[in-house]
Amino acid sequence: MSTMNPAVNGLATDHPPTGQAALARANAQRATARYQQGQTLTVTPGRLIILLYDGALRFLRRGRIALENHEIEVAHNAIRRAQDIVAELDATLDDRAGAISTNLHEIYAYLLRRLIAANLAKDGTIIDEVIAHLESLAESWRDAVAAVERTGTSGITENGVQINVGE
């Protein structure tokens, strides 16, 4: 039995050879990583916070879908990534900012407890709850950043401490 290889027989193919495809994918991934790194290096602090919220939401949605598909390890890893992002958001709060910082610490602590519970129980309804809270927080940050960009200020002041969300 003879198998015909279109590339060998001089016919055009829709797919490059495996080695070339892998190289092309690797080059595209490197380019994407460089672009994303450049984005995080050039964004304002407020936009960086929004990117973190968007990342947490993306991981939670991925985890929710993985739970529905009974892909437990994928769900676990996605929820853990979201936990890491929420922990980072909490760690970067400026405690001198007063009530804003205090309230966000409490919210992030609650969200972390819920994410741990969701991961232990593999409970999608808890993930949905956290997604709803993060969407609300992200929207508030988008509004704050947009207001700062409209007015040309660099942030807001709470208890005499400048909270920079602009440049």
N, CA, C and O of each residue as an XYZ file, in Angstrom:
668
protein
N       0.841     -1.172      0.000
C       0.000      0.000      0.000
C       0.882      1.228      0.000
O       1.795      1.344      0.817
N       0.620      2.123     -0.889
C       1.413      3.338     -1.037
C       0.620      4.512     -0.488
O      -0.544      4.707     -0.838
N       1.265      5.301      0.386
C       0.621      6.510      0.886
C       1.211      7.690      0.164
O       2.422      7.763     -0.046
N       0.366      8.603     -0.213
C       0.832      9.774     -0.945
C       1.018     10.923      0.019
O       0.131     11.237      0.813
N       2.149     11.529     -0.056
C       2.443     12.723      0.718
C       2.412     13.893     -0.249
O       3.292     14.001     -1.103
N       1.409     14.786     -0.136
C       1.278     15.879     -1.087
C       2.521     16.750     -1.149
O       2.870     17.234     -2.226
N       3.193     16.962     -0.038
C       4.384     17.808     -0.044
C       5.493     17.138     -0.848
O       6.239     17.809     -1.562
N       5.600     15.831     -0.734
C       6.634     15.099     -1.456
C       6.308     15.051     -2.940
O       7.202     15.120     -3.784
N       5.026     14.932     -3.251
C       4.606     14.823     -4.644
C       4.470     16.177     -5.333
O       3.978     16.253     -6.458
N       4.910     17.262     -4.655
C       4.906     18.570     -5.269
C       3.579     19.293     -5.199
O       3.426     20.349     -5.812
N       2.621     18.759     -4.476
C       1.333     19.418     -4.352
C       1.350     20.353     -3.149
O       2.037     20.089     -2.162
N       0.611     21.423     -3.229
C       0.539     22.375     -2.114
C      -0.237     21.750     -0.963
O      -1.136     20.935     -1.166
N       0.125     22.144      0.229
C      -0.593     21.659      1.408
C      -1.129     22.846      2.182
O      -0.625     23.962      2.055
N      -2.151     22.600      2.983
C      -2.714     23.648      3.829
C      -1.892     23.851      5.088
O      -2.006     24.894      5.731
N      -1.075     22.890      5.453
C      -0.338     22.949      6.702
C       1.149     22.824      6.435
O       1.567     21.977      5.646
N       1.966     23.670      7.092
C       3.405     23.503      6.935
C       3.846     22.238      7.639
O       3.119     21.717      8.485
N       5.016     21.737      7.309
C       5.514     20.550      8.006
C       5.544     20.788      9.508
O       5.618     21.926      9.971
N       5.485     19.698     10.255
C       5.372     19.757     11.707
C       6.448     20.630     12.337
O       6.129     21.440     13.206
N       7.699     20.498     11.937
C       8.781     21.291     12.510
C       8.577     22.777     12.275
O       8.818     23.584     13.173
N       8.146     23.141     11.104
C       7.900     24.542     10.778
C       6.694     25.071     11.553
O       6.697     26.217     12.001
N       5.678     24.250     11.708
C       4.490     24.667     12.456
C       4.846     24.927     13.913
O       4.408     25.916     14.501
N       5.638     24.040     14.486
C       6.047     24.218     15.880
C       6.884     25.482     16.034
O       6.714     26.222     17.003
N       7.775     25.733     15.100
C       8.608     26.934     15.136
C       7.742     28.181     14.993
O       7.956     29.166     15.699
N       6.773     28.148     14.092
C       5.877     29.285     13.902
C       5.066     29.558     15.168
O       4.900     30.711     15.564
N       4.557     28.483     15.809
C       3.805     28.645     17.061
C       4.688     29.234     18.151
O       4.258     30.126     18.883
N       5.912     28.745     18.266
C       6.834     29.242     19.292
C       7.141     30.719     19.049
O       7.180     31.505     19.995
N       7.356     31.099     17.800
C       7.630     32.502     17.478
C       6.429     33.379     17.807
O       6.588     34.479     18.336
N       5.235     32.899     17.496
C       4.024     33.660     17.801
C       3.842     33.813     19.308
O       3.451     34.880     19.781
N       4.127     32.745     20.070
C       4.004     32.821     21.524
C       5.003     33.808     22.109
O       4.669     34.562     23.023
N       6.236     33.807     21.585
C       7.242     34.764     22.066
C       6.826     36.197     21.753
O       6.984     37.091     22.584
N       6.296     36.408     20.560
C       5.846     37.750     20.174
C       4.699     38.210     21.071
O       4.662     39.365     21.495
N       3.764     37.303     21.357
C       2.646     37.633     22.236
C       3.153     37.964     23.635
O       2.693     38.931     24.243
N       4.082     37.188     24.149
C       4.642     37.444     25.483
C       5.343     38.797     25.525
O       5.192     39.540     26.495
N       6.109     39.127     24.485
C       6.790     40.436     24.445
C       5.776     41.565     24.416
O       5.949     42.576     25.097
N       4.718     41.399     23.632
C       3.670     42.412     23.549
C       3.008     42.607     24.912
O       2.822     43.738     25.361
N       2.653     41.493     25.570
C       1.993     41.580     26.871
C       2.920     42.204     27.908
O       2.473     42.994     28.738
N       4.206     41.858     27.870
C       5.154     42.449     28.808
C       5.253     43.942     28.563
O       5.290     44.729     29.509
N       5.298     44.335     27.305
C       5.345     45.754     26.972
C       4.113     46.484     27.450
O       4.201     47.621     27.912
N       2.964     45.841     27.343
C       1.719     46.440     27.809
C       1.764     46.692     29.310
O       1.365     47.761     29.770
N       2.246     45.715     30.078
C       2.266     45.888     31.535
C       3.309     46.903     31.960
O       3.175     47.511     33.022
N       4.346     47.099     31.159
C       5.369     48.073     31.505
C       4.953     49.495     31.157
O       5.517     50.449     31.692
N       3.977     49.651     30.272
C       3.601     50.988     29.822
C       2.235     51.437     30.309
O       1.832     52.564     30.021
N       1.514     50.607     31.031
C       0.182     50.993     31.488
C       0.268     51.754     32.801
O       1.250     51.648     33.536
N      -0.763     52.512     33.078
C      -0.855     53.231     34.341
C      -1.155     52.240     35.463
O      -1.594     51.121     35.195
N      -0.925     52.634     36.707
C      -1.248     51.729     37.822
C      -2.714     51.285     37.817
O      -3.010     50.127     38.109
N      -3.621     52.189     37.490
C      -5.035     51.835     37.446
C      -5.333     50.819     36.365
O      -6.098     49.880     36.586
N      -4.739     50.995     35.202
C      -4.942     50.035     34.102
C      -4.336     48.679     34.458
O      -4.876     47.643     34.070
N      -3.224     48.673     35.189
C      -2.615     47.421     35.618
C      -3.552     46.667     36.560
O      -3.666     45.444     36.479
N      -4.208     47.383     37.437
C      -5.181     46.753     38.338
C      -6.322     46.137     37.528
O      -6.771     45.028     37.820
N      -6.781     46.856     36.519
C      -7.850     46.327     35.662
C      -7.373     45.063     34.949
O      -8.128     44.098     34.829
N      -6.123     45.061     34.474
C      -5.576     43.858     33.832
C      -5.552     42.683     34.801
O      -5.820     41.549     34.406
N      -5.230     42.948     36.077
C      -5.236     41.880     37.076
C      -6.651     41.338     37.289
O      -6.852     40.125     37.341
N      -7.621     42.232     37.411
C      -9.010     41.779     37.545
C      -9.418     40.948     36.338
O     -10.013     39.881     36.484
N      -9.094     41.442     35.139
C      -9.454     40.703     33.923
C      -8.805     39.324     33.899
O      -9.422     38.352     33.464
N      -7.559     39.238     34.366
C      -6.882     37.946     34.425
C      -7.562     36.998     35.397
O      -7.768     35.824     35.087
N      -7.912     37.505     36.575
C      -8.598     36.665     37.558
C      -9.934     36.173     37.002
O     -10.294     35.007     37.164
N     -10.655     37.068     36.353
C     -11.943     36.679     35.769
C     -11.763     35.641     34.673
O     -12.548     34.697     34.576
N     -10.750     35.803     33.856
C     -10.481     34.839     32.785
C     -10.189     33.452     33.371
O     -10.712     32.446     32.892
N      -9.344     33.409     34.417
C      -9.035     32.115     35.041
C     -10.263     31.500     35.694
O     -10.462     30.288     35.611
N     -11.088     32.316     36.342
C     -12.281     31.765     36.982
C     -13.272     31.228     35.957
O     -13.898     30.191     36.178
N     -13.415     31.926     34.846
C     -14.309     31.409     33.797
C     -13.764     30.111     33.221
O     -14.517     29.177     32.945
N     -12.452     30.062     33.045
C     -11.823     28.825     32.559
C     -12.051     27.703     33.564
O     -12.360     26.575     33.179
N     -11.900     28.010     34.852
C     -12.119     27.010     35.895
C     -13.556     26.538     35.942
O     -13.822     25.356     36.162
N     -14.480     27.456     35.735
C     -15.914     27.105     35.748
C     -16.232     26.147     34.608
O     -16.934     25.154     34.802
N     -15.718     26.442     33.429
C     -15.938     25.567     32.273
C     -15.281     24.201     32.506
O     -15.853     23.164     32.171
N     -14.085     24.214     33.077
C     -13.388     22.951     33.354
C     -14.185     22.097     34.339
O     -14.254     20.878     34.183
N     -14.787     22.724     35.352
C     -15.624     21.961     36.285
C     -16.794     21.317     35.563
O     -17.113     20.151     35.798
N     -17.436     22.086     34.677
C     -18.574     21.540     33.929
C     -18.154     20.353     33.062
O     -18.939     19.434     32.830
N     -16.904     20.383     32.585
C     -16.392     19.308     31.730
C     -15.677     18.216     32.530
O     -15.062     17.318     31.955
N     -15.763     18.300     33.848
C     -15.155     17.333     34.754
C     -13.630     17.248     34.576
O     -13.032     16.185     34.746
N     -13.024     18.376     34.234
C     -11.569     18.467     34.121
C     -11.055     19.065     35.437
O     -10.753     20.255     35.522
N     -10.968     18.225     36.434
C     -10.710     18.669     37.799
C      -9.353     19.355     37.944
O      -9.256     20.391     38.602
N      -8.321     18.802     37.349
C      -6.993     19.409     37.479
C      -6.943     20.782     36.804
O      -6.353     21.718     37.343
N      -7.549     20.900     35.646
C      -7.595     22.187     34.949
C      -8.350     23.207     35.795
O      -7.916     24.351     35.934
N      -9.477     22.788     36.358
C     -10.273     23.675     37.214
C      -9.460     24.104     38.429
O      -9.418     25.286     38.771
N      -8.819     23.143     39.076
C      -8.008     23.449     40.255
C      -6.939     24.481     39.928
O      -6.781     25.467     40.647
N      -6.212     24.256     38.851
C      -5.126     25.175     38.482
C      -5.647     26.561     38.129
O      -5.027     27.563     38.484
N      -6.764     26.626     37.443
C      -7.333     27.926     37.082
C      -7.790     28.694     38.318
O      -7.554     29.897     38.427
N      -8.440     28.004     39.241
C      -8.885     28.657     40.481
C      -7.680     29.127     41.282
O      -7.704     30.216     41.855
N      -6.622     28.314     41.328
C      -5.396     28.709     42.049
C      -4.777     29.966     41.429
O      -4.306     30.846     42.149
N      -4.779     30.047     40.114
C      -4.238     31.238     39.447
C      -5.051     32.472     39.827
O      -4.492     33.540     40.075
N      -6.380     32.318     39.870
C      -7.236     33.434     40.287
C      -6.938     33.816     41.738
O      -6.886     35.000     42.071
N      -6.742     32.813     42.603
C      -6.382     33.089     43.998
C      -5.085     33.891     44.058
O      -4.983     34.853     44.819
N      -4.108     33.503     43.268
C      -2.832     34.216     43.259
C      -3.020     35.678     42.866
O      -2.393     36.567     43.442
N      -3.881     35.920     41.890
C      -4.113     37.297     41.447
C      -4.816     38.101     42.538
O      -4.439     39.242     42.804
N      -5.832     37.519     43.171
C      -6.530     38.227     44.249
C      -5.555     38.506     45.401
O      -5.587     39.587     45.990
N      -4.702     37.547     45.718
C      -3.699     37.767     46.767
C      -2.745     38.898     46.372
O      -2.346     39.692     47.224
N      -2.382     38.975     45.109
C      -1.516     40.060     44.634
C      -2.225     41.398     44.724
O      -1.623     42.390     45.135
N      -3.485     41.440     44.348
C      -4.250     42.682     44.490
C      -4.265     43.138     45.944
O      -4.116     44.326     46.230
N      -4.444     42.195     46.855
C      -4.451     42.512     48.285
C      -3.086     42.992     48.755
O      -2.993     43.956     49.516
N      -2.037     42.331     48.310
C      -0.680     42.667     48.765
C      -0.231     44.041     48.297
O       0.620     44.663     48.933
N      -0.787     44.523     47.197
C      -0.329     45.803     46.662
C      -1.101     46.998     47.207
O      -0.823     48.137     46.832
N      -2.064     46.753     48.085
C      -2.813     47.866     48.660
C      -1.912     48.721     49.542
O      -1.053     48.204     50.256
N      -2.115     50.031     49.485
C      -1.378     50.969     50.328
C      -2.205     51.202     51.592
O      -3.234     51.877     51.550
N      -1.756     50.647     52.703
C      -2.523     50.732     53.946
C      -2.684     52.156     54.460
O      -3.535     52.410     55.312
N      -1.881     53.085     53.956
C      -2.033     54.488     54.372
C      -3.267     55.128     53.751
O      -3.632     56.247     54.111
N      -3.911     54.429     52.821
C      -5.048     55.001     52.100
C      -6.343     54.975     52.904
O      -7.374     55.447     52.424
N      -6.308     54.441     54.095
C      -7.476     54.505     54.967
C      -8.567     53.522     54.629
O      -8.316     52.342     54.386
N      -9.796     54.036     54.619
C     -10.979     53.181     54.490
C     -11.001     52.399     53.181
O     -11.436     51.248     53.157
N     -10.543     53.004     52.105
C     -10.535     52.287     50.822
C      -9.687     51.032     50.945
O     -10.116     49.941     50.567
N      -8.499     51.189     51.467
C      -7.590     50.057     51.614
C      -8.152     49.018     52.590
O      -8.118     47.819     52.313
N      -8.657     49.473     53.706
C      -9.220     48.563     54.712
C     -10.371     47.755     54.125
O     -10.438     46.539     54.306
N     -11.261     48.422     53.432
C     -12.415     47.729     52.840
C     -11.973     46.737     51.770
O     -12.497     45.625     51.701
N     -11.020     47.129     50.939
C     -10.544     46.208     49.905
C      -9.832     45.004     50.517
O      -9.977     43.886     50.021
N      -9.060     45.217     51.593
C      -8.437     44.078     52.290
C      -9.510     43.069     52.718
O      -9.358     41.863     52.522
N     -10.591     43.583     53.303
C     -11.662     42.696     53.766
C     -12.346     41.982     52.603
O     -12.656     40.794     52.695
N     -12.576     42.695     51.528
C     -13.202     42.078     50.351
C     -12.301     40.999     49.774
O     -12.763     39.898     49.476
N     -11.011     41.308     49.612
C     -10.081     40.323     49.049
C      -9.958     39.098     49.955
O      -9.881     37.973     49.462
N      -9.938     39.305     51.278
C      -9.865     38.171     52.212
C     -11.106     37.283     52.054
O     -11.003     36.057     52.045
N     -12.264     37.911     51.930
C     -13.503     37.150     51.725
C     -13.438     36.364     50.411
O     -13.780     35.183     50.372
N     -12.996     37.030     49.334
C     -12.928     36.360     48.031
C     -11.954     35.190     48.069
O     -12.214     34.145     47.472
N     -10.836     35.360     48.767
C      -9.868     34.261     48.884
C     -10.474     33.077     49.637
O     -10.278     31.926     49.247
N     -11.208     33.358     50.714
C     -11.874     32.269     51.452
C     -12.875     31.544     50.555
O     -12.969     30.317     50.592
N     -13.618     32.298     49.754
C     -14.606     31.691     48.859
C     -13.932     30.879     47.757
O     -14.429     29.822     47.368
N     -12.803     31.372     47.257
C     -12.087     30.619     46.218
C     -11.528     29.315     46.773
O     -11.545     28.288     46.094
N     -11.036     29.356     48.003
C     -10.559     28.128     48.634
C     -11.723     27.149     48.785
O     -11.584     25.961     48.494
N     -12.861     27.649     49.237
C     -14.044     26.788     49.389
C     -14.478     26.227     48.036
O     -14.818     25.048     47.937
N     -14.469     27.056     47.000
C     -14.861     26.598     45.658
C     -13.927     25.511     45.167
O     -14.364     24.533     44.560
N     -12.644     25.682     45.430
C     -11.667     24.709     44.954
C     -11.770     23.396     45.728
O     -11.663     22.318     45.144
N     -11.974     23.487     47.016
C     -12.116     22.263     47.813
C     -13.378     21.486     47.447
O     -13.352     20.263     47.310
N     -14.480     22.215     47.291
C     -15.761     21.567     47.011
C     -16.001     21.364     45.518
O     -16.944     20.680     45.121
N     -15.137     21.967     44.690
C     -15.335     21.943     43.227
C     -16.755     22.418     42.909
O     -17.510     21.767     42.188
N     -17.088     23.593     43.487
C     -18.437     24.151     43.432
C     -18.477     25.359     42.497
O     -17.931     26.418     42.808
N     -19.125     25.184     41.360
C     -19.224     26.252     40.378
C     -20.057     27.428     40.835
O     -19.828     28.550     40.382
N     -21.028     27.208     41.727
C     -21.854     28.332     42.189
C     -21.027     29.312     43.013
O     -21.284     30.515     42.982
N     -20.046     28.813     43.742
C     -19.169     29.707     44.500
C     -18.289     30.499     43.532
O     -18.040     31.686     43.739
N     -17.827     29.841     42.489
C     -17.034     30.545     41.471
C     -17.877     31.652     40.846
O     -17.385     32.759     40.627
N     -19.137     31.361     40.560
C     -20.026     32.380     39.987
C     -20.166     33.577     40.922
O     -20.193     34.723     40.471
N     -20.254     33.312     42.217
C     -20.357     34.389     43.203
C     -19.108     35.275     43.156
O     -19.211     36.502     43.140
N     -17.937     34.648     43.134
C     -16.682     35.412     43.108
C     -16.563     36.194     41.802
O     -16.116     37.341     41.793
N     -16.965     35.568     40.709
C     -16.940     36.270     39.411
C     -17.795     37.535     39.495
O     -17.372     38.597     39.038
N     -18.982     37.433     40.068
C     -19.874     38.594     40.174
C     -19.215     39.714     40.986
O     -19.285     40.881     40.601
N     -18.581     39.365     42.101
C     -17.902     40.382     42.920
C     -16.744     41.017     42.158
O     -16.584     42.238     42.168
N     -15.940     40.193     41.500
C     -14.792     40.726     40.762
C     -15.230     41.584     39.583
O     -14.595     42.594     39.283
N     -16.317     41.188     38.909
C     -16.827     42.020     37.811
C     -17.238     43.393     38.320
O     -16.965     44.407     37.677
N     -17.890     43.426     39.468
C     -18.309     44.697     40.060
C     -17.096     45.561     40.433
O     -17.066     46.760     40.154
N     -16.111     44.942     41.059
C     -14.897     45.683     41.421
C     -14.159     46.176     40.181
O     -13.693     47.314     40.147
N     -14.054     45.337     39.178
C     -13.365     45.725     37.947
C     -14.079     46.899     37.286
O     -13.435     47.822     36.789
N     -15.398     46.862     37.281
C     -16.165     47.962     36.683
C     -15.928     49.264     37.453
O     -15.810     50.330     36.848
N     -15.858     49.181     38.774
C     -15.571     50.370     39.584
C     -14.195     50.935     39.243
O     -14.025     52.148     39.120
N     -13.225     50.055     39.093
C     -11.878     50.510     38.717
C     -11.882     51.123     37.321
O     -11.226     52.139     37.090
N     -12.613     50.520     36.394
C     -12.693     51.095     35.039
C     -13.269     52.507     35.097
O     -12.778     53.415     34.427
N     -14.320     52.682     35.909
C     -14.930     54.006     36.051
C     -13.945     54.997     36.668
O     -13.837     56.135     36.212
N     -13.226     54.563     37.706
C     -12.258     55.448     38.365
C     -11.132     55.846     37.416
O     -10.746     57.013     37.350
N     -10.614     54.873     36.689
C      -9.521     55.155     35.747
C     -10.011     56.081     34.638
O      -9.302     57.009     34.248
N     -11.215     55.838     34.128
C     -11.762     56.697     33.082
C     -11.942     58.125     33.589
O     -11.663     59.080     32.864
N     -12.406     58.278     34.825
C     -12.581     59.607     35.401
C     -11.240     60.316     35.537
O     -11.131     61.508     35.249
N     -10.232     59.592     35.969
C      -8.895     60.176     36.110
C      -8.361     60.588     34.740
O      -7.779     61.663     34.595
N      -8.558     59.745     33.748
C      -8.078     60.059     32.402
C      -8.826     61.249     31.811
O      -8.235     62.058     31.097
N     -10.127     61.362     32.104
C     -10.915     62.495     31.606
C     -10.464     63.800     32.225
O     -10.368     64.819     31.542
N     -10.185     63.769     33.522
C      -9.843     65.003     34.233
C      -8.363     65.338     34.158
O      -7.958     66.464     34.446
N      -7.561     64.363     33.772
C      -6.127     64.616     33.662
C      -5.397     64.582     34.995
O      -4.224     64.950     35.062
N      -6.074     64.145     36.066
C      -5.405     64.024     37.353
C      -4.693     62.682     37.415
O      -4.875     61.833     36.542
N      -3.890     62.495     38.440
C      -3.160     61.233     38.543
C      -3.792     60.259     39.517
O      -3.320     59.131     39.652
N      -4.846     60.670     40.194
C      -5.471     59.744     41.127
C      -6.469     60.430     42.026
O      -6.931     61.533     41.736
N      -6.798     59.772     43.116
C      -7.720     60.303     44.101
C      -7.006     60.361     45.444
O      -5.990     59.697     45.648
N      -7.537     61.150     46.344
C      -6.916     61.286     47.657
C      -7.862     60.761     48.724
O      -9.043     61.107     48.747
N      -7.333     59.921     49.610
C      -8.080     59.363     50.725
C      -7.227     59.560     51.965
O      -6.098     59.073     52.011
N      -7.731     60.255     52.967
C      -6.996     60.523     54.204
C      -5.638     61.161     53.932
O      -4.658     60.857     54.612
N      -5.581     62.029     52.957
C      -4.338     62.724     52.647
C      -3.326     61.897     51.880
O      -2.216     62.366     51.627
N      -3.679     60.687     51.505
C      -2.762     59.819     50.761
C      -3.226     59.771     49.315
O      -4.393     59.492     49.042
N      -2.313     60.044     48.387
C      -2.626     59.989     46.971
C      -2.701     58.536     46.519
O      -1.752     57.774     46.707
N      -3.822     58.155     45.927
C      -3.991     56.827     45.366
C      -3.885     56.990     43.860
O      -4.800     57.499     43.213
N      -2.756     56.553     43.307
C      -2.499     56.767     41.897
C      -3.163     55.710     41.042
O      -2.871     54.520     41.165
N      -4.049     56.147     40.185
C      -4.650     55.257     39.194
C      -4.328     55.762     37.795
O      -4.592     55.088     36.800
N      -3.752     56.962     37.738
C      -3.349     57.536     36.452
C      -1.883     57.269     36.218
O      -1.354     56.228     36.608
N      -1.231     58.226     35.574
C       0.195     58.019     35.225
C       1.113     58.099     36.405
O       2.325     57.946     36.256
